[in-house]
Every structure is written in C-alpha cells, then in structure tokens.
Amino acid sequence: MTPDSGLLDAGVDEKPSLTPVTTKQKQPATEKSARENAFKNGVDWYTVGWIGLAHVLALAAPFTFTWQGLVVFAVFSYMTGMVGVTLGYHRLLTHGSFVTYRPVRWLLALIGGLSGEGSALTWVANHRKHHVLSDKPGDPHSPNDGAWWSHMFWFTPKVTEKEYADLTERWAPDLVRDRVIVTLHKLFLPLHITFGLLIYGTGYYFWNSEVALSMLIWGMFLRLTYVYHITWFVNSATHMWGYRNYATTDNSRNLWWVGLMAFGEGWHNNHHAYQRMAVHGHKWWELDQTYWVILAMEKLGLAWKVVKDIPHREQPA
C-alpha cells in the first residue's frame, strides 16, 4: 500500500490529497442517515454482549488491584490503543500515511484487533466511509444522528452478510484481497480468548491466582473499556467541541483532552483537512504521540514515504 493509495484504492469518490476539504464531497445518491431504519435487522447481540461484558468485568478492577495488573493495563493500553489502532488501523491501513513491510502491517493489524474494536477489515471500511461522508447522510457515526449514537450506539444494529460484504468491498477492497487480514478478521474472537488465557497464565505462573485474576481484569477488560472510549471520543466529542484550524465541510474539531488521551488523534480538524498526513498535530502545542512512533519507525528503517508536510502553497496564513 503506497501513500497514494489510501482511500483511492478503496474505490472512494474523492482522491485523498493534502488539500483542505473545502468543497462538497460527492456521495452516493442512495445514502441516508445512519440511524434511519438502522435496526431493521434487529440488534447485533454478539457485539453488544462482547462490549457489555468488558464493561461489567471492568467494574471489578478496584477490587482486584495489584501493581502487576496496573503495569499490564498501561502496557497493553499503549500497545493496542496507539500502536494497534491509531498507528496501525488508522494512519497506515486506512490512510496510507506511511509505507512499511508486509509482516509489519500484519503485526500492526493483529495488535489493533486486540483492542476489541473489530478487525482491521471492519474498522478500516467504516472509517474510510466516515471520511468521505463525514457529517453527511451515510456517515456511520456522526453526532448529527445523536451524541450517544456517534459515541457507541452506531455499531449496535445487526447487519446481514450481504450488507457487510458490500461495506468492505466498497470501502476496503485492498484489505479484502489480503488473505492475512481476512484471516485475522475470522480469528477475532479466538485471538481474544487466547490473549486472555496468556495474560492469566502468565500471572499464575510467575505469581499466584490472585495476581493472575488482577492481570486479567486490568490487562484485558479494564484496558478494553478504556481503549474503547478514548477511541470513541474521536468519533463523538471531536465532532462537537473544540477549535478549528481549517475550514472543512464537516464538523471536525481539535479537542485537547482527546488529543492527549487518544495518542494524538484528538487534533481531528487537522486530520480531516489533511487526511493522509502522518502527523495530526499542526501547532507546536498539539502533541502527537503516534507520530513520534512513526518517526522512530522511520529511523529504524521500518517506515518510509512518511507523509509529513503540508505543501508550502497550502500553508495557512
């Protein structure tokens, strides 16, 4: 995947560029509000149950605290939330902000999957669709359809196999053609079960059952819940509150506390204006931890063709 592929290879209507989005984007005439008749197929109880279980078990965290559990929580929040989702799913697989080796792409997709937010195939397809239809009819998670809808209810409607195939083939055909990415999609739940067993087994082997349970609650369920919400705030809060550096046609905003919590993803107006840029913080105070990791990868020879700069002619006055 080259830096120029991104949304273009996904077959979207707008070529990705470093130009601010200031003109109305073309969208399919059939697109409707994401909430309109959203539950025609019922509720996706698999997804609701999975996320609900994580939230319920996360409530046990205060009663199972150990320092080992806290360390596992911190390490894997960073790994799955930043390395997996914001760097791997978002800036690499969705937008092609840099290029890396295929095994590294697959590893990042694996780590991103352990965030519990769906496979790379699902995540990327929805996010590319969001960018083309941002805050317009068809946007999967616009606050125009309700704040809570954009934050966490947009993924609760059940979709048919055909609807899912249409989504992924329309918005992520490059990933549909990648057998490893498709395999990771199919192994989403088994990989989580295996990961949970490894966390518990490590705690039991090196310490005892009490530490093992703590590591499982903190490293699995509390960590999942935390990563869920910091990512979801990008969908909801940064389309409602904050300031704007660029005049885009959507409601994207830069929101400092989401920027800090979500590893630099909260500078969302910057990102919507220049979607392929690897760096989301465009002012000196807009810290972007994910970009720092991309730069480190570049130094190590693990990333190249990093999209870093706004063309000079397009610099804001």
N, C-alpha and C positions, 0 to 999 in steps of 0.2 A: 504493500500500500504506500503510494507516494504521497508527499504533502499535497499534491494537486488532486488526489483522488477524493478523499473525504466524502462529502455529500454528493459530489459529482458522480462518482462510481456507483453511488446508491440509487441513481436514477431520479434525483430530486429535480425540481423545476428551476431552481436557481443555482448557477455556478458559484461555488464558495470562493470568496475573494477576501482581500484585506480592505475592501471599501466599505464604509459605514452603510448600513441598510437604511436608506432614506426614501426608497420608492416602494410602492405597494407590491408585495410579492405575489406572483401568480399562484393560484391554488386550484385544486380540482373543484369543479362546479358542484360535485356531489357532497362535499364536506359539510357537515353540520356540527352543531355544538356537541362536544364530547359527552355531555350529560343527557342529551336528547335521546330518549329511549335506550339509555345505557344498559339497563337491566333487563332487556328483552329476553336474554338467555338465562336470567337468574343471577345469583351471586357466585363468585368464584370462591367456594368454601375452602378449597385447598390453600389458596393464598391467604385468605382471612384467617384460617386456622394456624398456618405457619407463623404469620406475623403476630397474631394474638398470643400464641404460645410463648414466643420470645418475650413479649411484654409482661406476661404473667410471671414467668420464671425470673425475669429481671428484678421483680419485686423482692425476691429472696436475697438480693445482693447485700443489704445491710446486715442480714443475719448470718451470712457466710463469709464475712470479710477475712482475708488473710493478705499478707504482703505479696505472696506468690500470685494470688488472684488478681491483685491490683496491677502487678507487672504484666501479667498475661493480657489483661484488659487493655493496658496502654500500648503494648507492642502490637497487638493484633488490630486495635482501632486504627493505628497508624498504617499498618500493612494493608488491611482490607479497604479502609476508607480512603486513604490517599494513594498508595501505590497501586491498589487494585482498581478503585472506582475513578478517582479524579484524574490520575495519570493514565492508567491503562484503558478503562472503558471510555473515558471522556476525551482526553486530549489526543490519545493515539488512535483508538479504534473508531471513534465517532468522527473526529475532525481531521485526522492525519496531520497533527501539528508537528510531528517528527517521524522519522523512519528508524526502525530497529530490525534486528534479526528475527526470523520467524519463530524460533524457540522462545525468544524473549516475549514476543507478542502473545504466544500461547500461555507462557507462565503468568503474564500480567492478567490475561483473561481468566485463568484458574484462580488467581488471588482475588480478582474482582468478584468472581462468583461466590467466594466465601464471605462476601459482605451480606449475603442473603437477599440482595435486591434483584434477583433474577439473573439469568445467564447473560453473557455478552451479547448474544444474538437478540434477545428481547430488549435489553437495555439500550443498545445502540439504535435499533429500529425506532423505538419510541422517541429517543432523543433527537434523532435526525428529523423525524416528523414534527417534533416540537419546534425546531428551529425554522423550518420552512413555513409553518402555520402559527408562529408564536403570537399568542393572544388574539388569534383569529379563529373562526369556525374550523373545527377539526384539531386544534391544539389539544393533545391528550390531557394536559394538566394546567390550564390557565386559571388564575384566580377570578377571571370573568365568569367562570362557572361556579364560583364559591371558594372561599379561602380553604376550608377543610377539604373540599374536593381536590384542589390543587396540591394540598399537602399530603394527603394519604388515602383518600377515598377513590381516586381516579383508577386505581388498579384493582378495585374490588368487583367490578362487573365480570361475569363469565364471558369468554369469547370462544367461538367454535374453532375447530381445527382449520377450517377454510379461512375464517377471519384472521387467524394467527398467521397462516401461510401467506395470505395477501399482504399483511403488515410487513413481514420480514422480507418477502420477495420484492416488495415495492421500495422499502426503505433501507434494507441491508443485504442486497444481493451478493455483495462481496463476501460477507460472512456466511451466507447460506452456502456458498461454494467452498468454504473452508471446512474440511472434514473434522479437523481437531476442534474447531469452535462449535460445530454441531454436536460432536461427542460430549463436550463439556456441558452443553445445553441439556442433553439427555441424562447426564450424570449429576445434575444439580442437587437433588436430594441425597443420593448415596454419598456424594462428596462431603456434604454437611454432616451426615451421620458418622462417617469415617473421621472427620476432623474433630467432632465432639468426643469420640472414643479415644482419639490420640491425646487430646487435652486431659481427659480424665485419667487415662492410663499413665501419662507422664507424672501427674501429681501423685497418683497412688504408688508408682514405682519408686520415686525419689523421696516421698514424704509419707503420707498416710491417706486414709479415705476422707478425712475432714478437709485436708488441703486439696485433694482431688475434686471434691464437690465444689469447693470455693473456686478453683480454677475453671471448672465447667460453667458455673453460674456467671462468673465475671468475664471469663475469656470467650464465652460463647453467647449467652443470652443477653447480658447487660451490654456487651460490646455490639451485638447485632442491633439492639434497640437504639443505642447511641448513634451508630453509623447511619441507621435508617433516618433518624430525624435531622441530623446535620445535613444529609443529602436532600431530604425533602424540603428543608427550609430554602434551598436554592430554587426549587420549583414554586414555592408559595411566597415566602417573605420577600425575596429579591425581585418579585414582580408586583410588590405592593408598596414597600417602604425603601427609602434611601435616596441617594442623589444620582444624577446622570451626567456623565462626561460627554455623551454623544447623543444626537437626535436620531434615535432609531424609531421604527414604526410600531414597535411593541412597547410593553410597559416595564421592560427590564430596568433594574436599579442596582447601584452599588451599595451594599449594606455591610458596614464594617464588622459587626459581630458575626455575621455569617462568613465573611471573608476569613476571620481568624479561626472559627470553629471548623469550617469546611475546607481547610488547607488551601485557601486562595480562591475558591470557587465563588465566593460572595461578591466579587467585583464583576457582577453579572452583566451590567450595561456595557462595560468594556468588552466583554466576551461576545455579546450579541452584535456589537458593532463590527468587531473583527474576529470572526468566529474561528478562523484557523490559527490564530496566533497562539503559540505555546505559553506565552506569558499573559496572565489576566490582570495583573496589577500594573496600571499605566501611570500612576503617580508614585512618588517616592515613598509615601506612607502606605500604599496599598500592597501589603506584604503577601507574597505568593509562594507558599512553601512547596507546592507541587512543582513550580517552575525551577526551584532550586535543585530538586531531584533530577529533573530533565537535564539541567546544566551539568550536574555531576555525572549522569549517564553519558553525556556528550564528551566530557573529559576522559572517561574510561573507554571510549570507543563503542559504547552501546547504543548511542543515538546520534543521528546525523540528519542533515537537511532540516534543522530545527527552525521553525518559522518564528522569528524573534521580533522583527521591527515593523512598525507602520511605515509604508513608503513616505519619503520626505514630502512629496507633493500633497499628501493627505494629512500631515500633521495638523492638529488643531491649533488655531491662533492663540 
